[in-house]
Amino acid sequence: MEIIFVISSIIIFIIVVLLSFQTVNYFKTMWKFKNRKKDGSEDDDFKYFD
C-alpha cells in the first residue's frame, strides 16, 4: 500500500513540475509580447498567437 502511495506521489510531483515550467514559459512569452516594440518589427516571433 505504501509503494502505491510513493509512486503516485512521484508521478504527481513530476506533473506539477512540468506544469509550473510551462506556466513560467507562457508568462515570460506573454510579458515579452506585451512589452514588444510598437513598430511591429518583433511580430514575427508571435505568429502563433494569431
N, C-alpha and C positions, 0 to 999 in steps of 0.2 A: 504494500500500500504506500509506503514512504517513497519507493522508487518511482511510482507513477506521479506522485506529488513533485518530486525533484525534477523529473523530465518535463512535466507541464510547466513548472516554474521557469526552467531554462528556455523553453520554447516561447513563453510569454515575454521573457526578458529580451530575447532576440527580436521579437516582433516590435516591442516598444523602442528598442534602439534604432531599428530600421525606420520606423515611423517618425521618430524625432529627427533623424538625419534628413529625411525627405522634407520635413516641415521647415527645417533650417534652410535647406537649399531653396525651397519655394519662397520663403520670406526674403532671402537675400536677392533672388531674382526680381521679386516684386518691388523691393526697395530700389534696385538699380533701374527698373522700368519707371518708377515714379519720379526719380531724380535724373532722368535722361535729359540730354540736350534738346532744346526746343526746335532746332533746325531739322530734325529728322535724320541726322547723319548716323545715329546708332540704331535706327529702327530695324535694320536687317537682323539684329540679334533677337528681335521679339516677334518674328513672323508667326510663331506657333501660338500666340495669343489671339490672333485674328480668327 
